[in-house]
Amino acid sequence: MRKKHPNKDIESAICYAESKGWRVVERSGHAWGSLVCPQNSADCRCGQFCQMSVWSTPRSTGNHAKQLVQKVDGCIYDENGELKKDDSNE
């Protein structure tokens, strides 16, 4: 069981990421931890694997929480490890 982030907005974003299959790697220091995509595929984001640092005390907690959610939503894989369907072609 991981420790909870002290900020409720960021904790909520972390829980959202976990619901999509992402895992949390706890760290110490400036970064509270990292969110890591379960696929970690070179195909996603031009080889920049889906991962993002979760800061302990970001300047704007609301913006940081939004960035975490955007990173999760920007992954090309869904929570089942399947490629997301491109809705723009329908």
C-alpha positions in Angstrom: 0.0 0.0 0.0 1.4 3.4 -1.0 1.4 6.5 1.1 -1.2 9.2 0.3 -0.1 12.4 -1.3 -0.7 15.3 1.2 -2.6 17.4 -1.4 -6.2 16.2 -2.1 -6.2 17.4 -5.7 -3.0 15.6 -6.6 -4.1 12.5 -4.6 -7.3 12.5 -6.7 -5.2 12.7 -9.9 -3.0 9.8 -8.7 -6.1 7.7 -7.9 -7.4 8.5 -11.4 -4.1 7.3 -12.9 -4.2 4.1 -10.9 -7.7 3.4 -12.1 -6.3 3.5 -15.7 -3.6 0.9 -14.8 -0.7 3.3 -14.1 1.5 2.5 -11.2 3.1 4.8 -8.6 6.8 4.6 -7.8 7.5 6.3 -4.5 10.5 8.6 -4.4 12.0 11.0 -1.9 13.2 14.5 -2.3 11.6 17.1 -4.6 9.6 14.4 -6.4 7.1 12.6 -4.1 7.0 9.9 -6.7 6.4 9.0 -10.3 3.5 7.8 -12.4 4.5 5.1 -14.9 2.3 3.7 -17.7 1.9 -0.1 -17.5 2.8 -0.4 -21.2 5.9 1.7 -21.2 6.0 1.4 -25.0 8.4 3.1 -27.4 5.5 3.7 -29.7 3.8 6.1 -27.3 4.8 9.8 -27.4 7.6 9.3 -30.0 9.6 7.1 -27.7 9.3 9.3 -24.6 7.8 6.7 -22.4 4.6 7.6 -20.5 5.9 8.6 -17.1 5.7 11.8 -15.0 7.1 13.0 -11.7 4.6 13.8 -9.0 6.0 16.7 -7.1 5.8 17.0 -3.3 5.0 20.7 -3.2 4.4 22.1 -6.7 3.8 25.8 -7.1 0.2 25.3 -8.2 -1.3 22.0 -6.9 -4.3 22.4 -9.1 -2.3 22.8 -12.3 0.0 19.9 -11.4 -3.0 17.7 -10.8 -4.4 18.7 -14.2 -1.1 17.9 -15.9 -1.0 14.4 -14.3 -4.5 13.7 -15.7 -3.6 15.1 -19.1 -0.5 12.8 -19.2 -2.6 9.8 -18.4 -5.3 10.7 -20.9 -2.6 11.4 -23.6 -1.3 7.8 -23.5 -2.1 5.9 -26.7 -3.1 2.8 -24.6 -6.2 2.2 -22.5 -6.3 0.6 -19.1 -6.5 -2.9 -20.7 -3.3 -2.4 -22.7 -5.1 -2.0 -26.0 -4.5 0.9 -28.4 -7.1 3.6 -28.0 -9.4 4.1 -30.9 -9.0 7.3 -32.7 -12.4 9.1 -32.5 -11.4 11.7 -35.1 -11.7 9.2 -38.0 -15.3 8.3 -37.2 
